[in-house]
Amino acid sequence: MSPKIPDPPSGGAEVVGDGVRELLPARFPHVAHAEDAADVAEALPVVHIGLDQLLDGGGLDSGEVVAWRHVVRVSGEPVALADTGPDAAGGAELRQVNYGPFVGSVAQAVERVAPRVEKAGGSLRLVQVPALYVLALWHATERGEDTVTPLDPAPSPFVAGRDYPARLFERMLVEAAKAAGPGGSGLAEDDDGLHDRPSGKDDPSR
């Protein structure tokens, strides 16, 4: 049931560390330790599932890996999520930085599920369905006992923090997609709390 997961672009953590070194003090000017070195976690593949795929009966295996997402911590506290992708040369480039409500929930969910992954094996990836407001942590296993955990904030009928068997989660996604209709009920993909990395020196956030 798993889509093909490519290898992450090389040097992602270093690229994120370099990129957020300038962004975080400007974003959090009044936060203690905002200028401390950022700790960049190992990347999670982000599996994107579109509404059309769900309406056609697709599930988790219909998704496509669109990015690699890193949790960024400063002094042990999660402060951002950073997305990387491959550049023209095959290395990593920083594409987006997210300071929204999913920062803490992604970090907490990974910490909670990590011991289970260590014991049972498998891997973690994020599942995003922007049209339904859904972001979830997917524990994929070699034995087919996958679980998916919607992250806070989660839309009804999903319960944030609950571990769903993957097949049940898929059915719920399809039902939610049918209820939403072709137009969807969620945010546009560019409005999900992800912000383009400021690149110009005249950007007010720098």
C-alpha positions in Angstrom: 0.0 0.0 0.0 3.0 2.3 0.0 4.0 4.6 -2.8 7.6 4.5 -3.9 9.7 6.6 -1.5 12.7 8.0 -3.2 16.0 8.8 -1.5 16.1 12.3 0.1 18.2 14.9 -1.6 21.7 15.0 -0.1 22.6 17.7 2.3 19.1 18.5 3.3 19.8 19.1 7.1 22.7 21.3 6.3 20.7 23.4 3.8 17.9 23.9 6.3 20.3 24.8 9.0 21.9 27.5 6.8 18.6 28.8 5.7 16.9 29.2 9.0 20.0 30.7 10.7 18.9 34.1 9.3 15.1 33.5 9.4 14.5 32.5 13.0 15.9 35.6 14.8 13.8 37.8 12.6 10.7 35.6 13.1 11.1 35.3 16.9 12.9 38.5 17.9 11.6 38.4 21.5 12.1 34.6 22.1 15.1 33.6 24.3 17.7 31.7 22.5 16.3 32.6 19.1 19.8 33.2 17.8 21.1 29.8 19.2 22.1 27.2 16.7 19.2 25.3 15.2 18.9 21.5 15.5 17.6 20.0 12.3 16.0 16.6 12.5 16.1 13.9 10.0 13.7 14.5 7.1 10.3 12.9 6.7 9.0 12.3 3.2 5.8 14.2 2.5 3.2 12.2 0.6 0.6 14.4 -1.1 -2.8 13.0 -2.0 -5.1 15.1 -4.1 -8.9 15.2 -3.9 -9.3 13.8 -7.4 -7.3 10.7 -6.4 -9.6 10.1 -3.4 -12.7 10.6 -5.5 -11.4 8.0 -7.9 -11.1 5.6 -5.0 -7.3 5.9 -4.4 -5.8 5.6 -1.0 -2.4 6.0 0.5 -0.7 4.2 -2.4 -2.0 6.9 -4.8 0.0 9.6 -3.1 3.2 11.1 -4.4 6.3 12.3 -2.5 6.5 16.0 -3.0 9.0 17.2 -0.4 11.1 16.2 2.6 10.2 17.9 5.8 12.5 18.6 8.8 11.6 19.6 12.3 13.7 22.5 13.4 14.4 23.0 17.1 16.1 25.8 19.0 17.2 25.0 22.6 15.1 21.8 22.4 11.9 23.5 21.4 10.3 22.9 18.0 10.0 26.2 16.2 9.5 25.5 12.5 9.1 22.9 9.8 11.3 23.2 6.8 10.7 21.5 3.4 13.5 20.6 1.0 13.5 19.2 -2.4 16.1 18.3 -5.1 17.9 21.1 -6.9 19.0 20.9 -10.5 22.3 19.2 -9.5 20.6 16.6 -7.3 21.4 18.2 -4.0 18.9 19.7 -1.6 17.4 23.1 -1.7 15.2 24.9 0.9 11.7 25.4 -0.5 9.4 26.4 2.4 9.4 27.2 6.1 6.3 26.6 8.2 5.8 28.3 11.6 2.1 27.2 11.9 0.2 25.0 14.3 1.5 21.8 12.9 5.0 22.5 14.1 4.4 21.2 17.6 2.1 18.4 16.6 4.5 16.9 14.1 7.4 17.0 16.6 5.2 15.5 19.4 3.8 12.7 17.2 7.2 11.7 15.9 8.6 11.5 19.4 5.6 9.4 20.6 5.8 7.0 17.7 9.6 6.7 17.4 9.9 3.9 20.1 7.3 1.9 18.2 9.2 2.2 15.0 12.4 1.2 16.7 10.7 -1.9 18.1 8.6 -2.9 15.2 10.6 -1.5 12.3 9.2 0.3 9.3 9.4 4.0 8.6 7.6 7.3 9.1 6.3 9.7 6.5 3.8 12.5 6.5 0.5 12.4 4.6 -1.0 15.7 3.5 -4.4 16.2 1.9 -4.7 20.0 1.7 -8.2 19.9 0.2 -9.5 18.3 3.4 -7.2 20.1 5.9 -5.5 16.8 6.8 -1.9 16.3 7.8 -1.1 12.9 9.4 1.9 10.8 10.5 2.0 7.5 8.7 3.9 4.5 10.2 4.5 2.1 7.4 5.6 -1.4 8.3 6.9 -4.3 6.4 4.2 -6.6 7.9 1.3 -4.5 6.5 0.2 -3.3 10.0 0.4 0.4 9.1 -1.1 3.0 11.3 -1.9 6.7 10.5 -2.2 9.4 13.1 -4.0 12.6 12.2 -2.1 15.7 13.6 -3.6 18.6 15.5 -5.5 20.5 14.3 -7.5 17.7 12.6 -10.9 18.1 10.9 -13.9 16.0 11.9 -14.4 13.0 11.8 -10.6 12.5 12.4 -9.4 12.6 16.0 -6.0 14.2 16.4 -3.5 11.9 18.0 -5.5 8.7 17.5 -3.7 5.9 15.7 -5.9 4.6 12.9 -5.3 1.3 11.1 -4.3 2.4 7.6 -7.3 0.8 5.8 -9.7 2.6 8.1 -7.9 5.9 7.6 -8.1 5.4 3.8 -11.9 4.7 4.0 -12.4 7.8 6.1 -10.4 9.9 3.6 -12.5 8.7 0.7 -15.7 9.3 2.6 -14.6 12.8 3.5 -13.6 13.5 -0.1 -17.1 12.4 -1.3 -18.8 14.6 1.2 -16.6 17.6 0.2 -17.2 17.1 -3.5 -14.9 18.1 -6.4 -14.3 21.6 -5.0 -13.0 20.3 -1.7 -13.5 21.9 1.7 -10.0 22.7 2.8 -7.4 25.3 2.2 -5.7 26.0 -1.1 -2.3 24.3 -1.2 -0.5 27.6 -0.9 -2.5 28.5 2.2 -1.7 25.5 4.5 0.6 27.4 6.8 3.6 27.0 4.6 5.4 30.2 3.6 8.0 30.6 0.9 11.4 31.2 2.2 12.1 35.0 2.1 14.8 35.5 -0.6 15.0 39.2 -1.2 16.8 41.6 1.2 13.8 44.0 1.0 11.5 41.3 2.5 10.0 42.8 5.7 10.5 39.5 7.6 14.3 39.6 7.3 
